[in-house]
Amino acid sequence: MQKIQTAHTVYYNLRHKRSGHLLQGRFSAKLVEGDDYLYNLSRYIHLNPVYVGINRKKSLEDRIRLLRNFQWSSYPGYAGFGENWRFVSEDPVLEMVTGRKDRDKRKAYRRFVEAGVANSDDEFIEVLKNSAWGIGGDEFRARIRDMHTEMTMSVRRREDVAFRRIDLDVKPDEVIKVVTDMLGVTPEELKQRGYGSRARAIAAKMLIRYSGLNQRDTGMYLSIGTGAAVSQQLSTLSKAVESDDRLSRTMAGIEDVLDEKAKTRKNILNS
């Protein structure tokens, strides 16, 4: 993908007599748990053309015809009736079709993909919706989330060791436990609650204050989304606190518990 981006940028700049970046940032990538998820992900990607816009309403035959002839897709090469693009490594996916010769693997893969034209994989699509931390089961995504948080905090500690307030260094999972216990929800419920949930906003505020996470990392940790989404929830929470005494008292109680944890941690580190 990097080679394609570089070549296209050079071509575009020469043609339009310009210089500099054309595409900003690295190509998006996510961790995938095992062959089963990867195999289904490949089908989902290849089926994208038939599930967008007016193509959704076309007949089954028309959608399969579109899939097989879509010029911007590598699917024809995978399925064995089109050009094999040199920059596409097909073997990792086709090797998942076990016990068959090369030609039969392509036929089997074609049947697997085109079966999804008629019957979408709702369960897998639901996994993708919750895939901020990777594509896989709940335990896999939680493990990746925890690894990301630990690595982020490790880097931040090395960079900010002279300035960081050690009394605010409460681990994210400890913050979440206090918040969920005080609010009467589970960590799983906290991360599945709908947009505008005060519980998630409270958790976000405490993670930023006591664990030192920034808004972007907090959004990923709570599966809220972007840092901007976290900022909006914090703004809404701040306005709600001004007019809701009960909410204000609840947050004060959470802060009291976390303050105590922070003090205990500081005493241990200083002893």
C-alpha positions as CSV (number, residue, x, y, z in Angstrom):
1,M,0.0,0.0,0.0
2,Q,2.9,2.4,0.7
3,K,4.3,1.7,-2.7
4,I,1.0,2.5,-4.3
5,Q,0.6,5.7,-2.4
6,T,4.1,6.8,-3.2
7,A,3.8,6.0,-6.9
8,H,0.4,7.8,-7.2
9,T,1.8,10.8,-5.3
10,V,4.7,11.1,-7.7
11,Y,2.5,10.7,-10.8
12,Y,-0.1,13.2,-9.5
13,N,2.6,15.8,-8.6
14,L,4.3,15.6,-12.0
15,R,1.0,15.8,-13.8
16,H,-0.2,18.8,-11.8
17,K,3.2,20.5,-11.3
18,R,3.0,20.4,-7.5
19,S,5.1,19.0,-4.7
20,G,4.7,17.6,-1.2
21,H,2.4,15.1,0.4
22,L,-0.8,14.0,-1.3
23,L,-2.0,11.4,1.3
24,Q,-1.4,12.1,5.0
25,G,-0.9,9.5,7.7
26,R,-0.2,5.8,7.6
27,F,-2.6,3.4,5.9
28,S,-5.1,2.2,8.5
29,A,-4.3,-1.3,9.9
30,K,-5.9,-3.4,12.7
31,L,-4.9,-6.5,14.5
32,V,-7.0,-9.6,13.6
33,E,-7.5,-12.6,15.9
34,G,-6.7,-15.8,14.0
35,D,-7.5,-17.3,10.6
36,D,-11.3,-17.5,11.0
37,Y,-11.7,-13.7,11.6
38,L,-9.2,-12.9,8.8
39,Y,-11.0,-15.2,6.3
40,N,-14.3,-13.6,7.1
41,L,-12.7,-10.1,6.9
42,S,-11.4,-10.8,3.4
43,R,-15.0,-11.7,2.3
44,Y,-16.4,-8.6,3.9
45,I,-13.9,-6.4,2.1
46,H,-14.6,-8.0,-1.3
47,L,-18.3,-7.7,-0.8
48,N,-18.1,-3.9,-0.1
49,P,-19.1,-2.9,-3.7
50,V,-22.4,-4.8,-3.6
51,Y,-23.5,-3.4,-0.2
52,V,-23.2,0.3,-1.0
53,G,-25.7,2.8,-2.4
54,I,-28.2,1.6,-5.0
55,N,-26.3,-1.7,-5.4
56,R,-28.0,-3.0,-2.3
57,K,-31.4,-2.9,-4.2
58,K,-30.2,-4.8,-7.3
59,S,-31.1,-8.4,-8.0
60,L,-28.9,-11.2,-6.8
61,E,-27.7,-11.9,-10.3
62,D,-26.8,-8.2,-10.9
63,R,-24.9,-8.0,-7.7
64,I,-22.8,-11.1,-8.4
65,R,-22.1,-9.7,-11.9
66,L,-21.0,-6.4,-10.4
67,L,-18.8,-8.2,-7.9
68,R,-17.1,-10.2,-10.6
69,N,-16.5,-7.2,-12.8
70,F,-15.7,-4.5,-10.4
71,Q,-12.6,-2.9,-11.8
72,W,-11.2,-1.7,-8.5
73,S,-11.3,-5.0,-6.7
74,S,-8.8,-7.8,-6.5
75,Y,-11.6,-10.3,-6.1
76,P,-11.5,-11.7,-9.7
77,G,-7.9,-12.7,-9.2
78,Y,-8.7,-14.4,-5.9
79,A,-11.7,-16.2,-7.5
80,G,-9.7,-17.5,-10.5
81,F,-11.4,-15.7,-13.4
82,G,-9.5,-12.5,-13.6
83,E,-6.1,-10.9,-13.5
84,N,-3.8,-11.6,-10.5
85,W,-2.4,-8.2,-9.4
86,R,1.3,-8.4,-8.7
87,F,1.1,-6.2,-5.7
88,V,-1.6,-8.4,-4.0
89,S,-0.4,-11.4,-1.9
90,E,-3.2,-13.8,-2.3
91,D,-1.6,-16.9,-0.8
92,P,-2.2,-16.1,2.9
93,V,-6.0,-16.0,2.3
94,L,-6.1,-18.9,-0.2
95,E,-4.0,-21.1,2.1
96,M,-6.9,-21.0,4.6
97,V,-8.8,-23.2,2.1
98,T,-7.3,-26.4,3.1
99,G,-7.1,-29.8,1.4
100,R,-7.5,-28.5,-2.2
101,K,-5.3,-27.8,-5.2
102,D,-4.7,-24.2,-6.2
103,R,-7.5,-24.0,-8.8
104,D,-10.0,-25.7,-6.4
105,K,-9.0,-23.3,-3.6
106,R,-10.0,-20.4,-5.8
107,K,-13.3,-22.0,-6.7
108,A,-14.0,-22.7,-3.0
109,Y,-13.1,-19.2,-2.1
110,R,-15.4,-17.8,-4.8
111,R,-18.3,-19.9,-3.4
112,F,-17.5,-18.6,0.1
113,V,-17.5,-15.0,-0.9
114,E,-20.5,-15.1,-3.3
115,A,-22.6,-16.9,-0.6
116,G,-22.4,-13.6,1.3
117,V,-24.1,-11.7,-1.5
118,A,-27.4,-13.4,-0.6
119,N,-26.8,-13.8,3.1
120,S,-24.8,-11.1,5.0
121,D,-22.8,-12.2,8.0
122,D,-24.6,-10.1,10.6
123,E,-22.5,-11.5,13.5
124,F,-19.2,-10.6,11.8
125,I,-20.5,-7.2,10.9
126,E,-21.3,-6.6,14.6
127,V,-17.8,-7.5,15.5
128,L,-16.5,-4.9,13.0
129,K,-18.6,-2.2,14.6
130,N,-16.8,-2.9,17.9
131,S,-13.4,-3.2,16.3
132,A,-11.6,-0.1,17.6
133,W,-9.0,-2.4,19.3
134,G,-8.8,-5.0,16.6
135,I,-11.0,-7.6,15.0
136,G,-11.8,-10.6,17.1
137,G,-13.5,-11.8,20.3
138,D,-14.2,-9.8,23.4
139,E,-11.1,-11.2,25.3
140,F,-8.8,-10.5,22.3
141,R,-10.0,-6.9,22.0
142,A,-9.7,-6.3,25.7
143,R,-6.1,-7.7,25.6
144,I,-5.1,-5.4,22.8
145,R,-6.7,-2.4,24.6
146,D,-4.8,-3.1,27.7
147,M,-1.5,-3.6,25.8
148,H,-2.1,-0.3,24.0
149,T,-2.8,1.5,27.3
150,E,0.2,0.1,29.0
151,M,2.5,1.0,26.0
152,T,1.1,4.5,25.8
153,M,1.5,5.1,29.5
154,S,5.1,3.6,29.4
155,V,6.1,6.0,26.6
156,R,4.5,9.0,28.4
157,R,6.2,8.2,31.6
158,R,9.6,8.1,29.9
159,E,8.9,11.5,28.2
160,D,7.3,13.3,31.1
161,V,9.0,11.7,34.1
162,A,10.3,15.1,35.3
163,F,6.9,16.8,35.1
164,R,4.4,14.0,35.8
165,R,2.4,14.2,39.0
166,I,2.9,10.8,40.5
167,D,-0.1,11.2,42.8
168,L,-2.4,11.1,39.7
169,D,-0.9,7.8,38.4
170,V,-3.8,5.4,39.0
171,K,-4.1,2.5,36.6
172,P,-7.0,2.7,34.1
173,D,-8.5,-0.6,35.2
174,E,-8.6,0.7,38.8
175,V,-10.3,3.8,37.7
176,I,-12.9,1.8,35.8
177,K,-13.5,-0.5,38.8
178,V,-14.2,2.5,41.1
179,V,-16.5,4.2,38.5
180,T,-18.5,1.0,37.7
181,D,-18.8,0.1,41.4
182,M,-20.1,3.5,42.3
183,L,-22.5,3.7,39.4
184,G,-23.7,0.1,39.6
185,V,-22.7,-1.0,36.1
186,T,-20.2,-3.6,34.8
187,P,-17.1,-2.6,32.7
188,E,-18.7,-4.4,29.8
189,E,-21.9,-2.4,30.1
190,L,-19.9,0.8,30.5
191,K,-18.3,0.3,27.1
192,Q,-21.6,-0.7,25.4
193,R,-23.8,2.1,26.5
194,G,-25.2,4.5,23.9
195,Y,-24.1,7.9,22.8
196,G,-24.4,10.6,25.5
197,S,-24.2,8.1,28.4
198,R,-23.2,9.9,31.6
199,A,-21.5,6.8,32.9
200,R,-19.1,6.8,30.0
201,A,-18.5,10.6,30.3
202,I,-17.8,10.2,34.0
203,A,-15.3,7.3,33.3
204,A,-13.7,9.4,30.6
205,K,-13.2,12.4,33.0
206,M,-11.7,10.2,35.7
207,L,-9.4,8.4,33.3
208,I,-8.0,11.7,32.1
209,R,-7.7,13.2,35.6
210,Y,-6.3,10.1,37.5
211,S,-4.6,8.0,34.8
212,G,-3.2,10.7,32.7
213,L,-4.8,9.5,29.4
214,N,-5.4,12.0,26.8
215,Q,-8.8,12.4,25.1
216,R,-7.9,10.2,22.1
217,D,-6.6,7.3,24.2
218,T,-9.6,7.6,26.5
219,G,-11.9,7.4,23.6
220,M,-10.2,4.2,22.4
221,Y,-10.1,2.7,25.9
222,L,-13.9,3.2,26.4
223,S,-14.8,2.5,22.7
224,I,-16.3,6.0,22.5
225,G,-14.5,6.9,19.3
226,T,-12.3,9.9,18.6
227,G,-10.9,12.4,21.1
228,A,-13.4,14.9,19.7
229,A,-16.3,12.6,20.8
230,V,-14.8,12.4,24.3
231,S,-14.5,16.2,24.4
232,Q,-18.1,16.6,23.5
233,Q,-19.2,14.1,26.2
234,L,-17.1,15.9,28.8
235,S,-18.6,19.3,27.8
236,T,-22.1,17.8,28.1
237,L,-21.2,16.3,31.5
238,S,-19.8,19.6,32.8
239,K,-23.1,21.4,32.0
240,A,-25.2,18.6,33.6
241,V,-23.2,18.8,36.8
242,E,-24.0,22.5,37.2
243,S,-27.8,21.8,37.4
244,D,-27.8,18.2,38.9
245,D,-26.9,18.0,42.6
246,R,-27.2,14.3,42.7
247,L,-24.8,13.9,39.8
248,S,-22.4,16.3,41.4
249,R,-22.4,14.3,44.7
250,T,-21.9,11.1,42.8
251,M,-18.9,12.4,41.0
252,A,-17.5,13.9,44.2
253,G,-17.8,10.4,45.8
254,I,-15.9,8.8,43.0
255,E,-13.2,11.4,43.2
256,D,-12.9,10.9,47.0
257,V,-12.2,7.1,46.4
258,L,-9.7,7.8,43.6
259,D,-8.0,10.5,45.6
260,E,-7.4,8.0,48.4
261,K,-6.1,5.4,45.9
262,A,-3.7,8.0,44.5
263,K,-2.5,8.9,47.9
264,T,-1.9,5.3,48.9
265,R,0.0,4.7,45.7
266,K,2.2,7.8,46.3
267,N,2.9,6.6,49.9
268,I,4.0,3.2,48.6
269,L,6.2,4.6,45.9
270,N,7.8,7.1,48.4
271,S,8.4,4.5,51.1
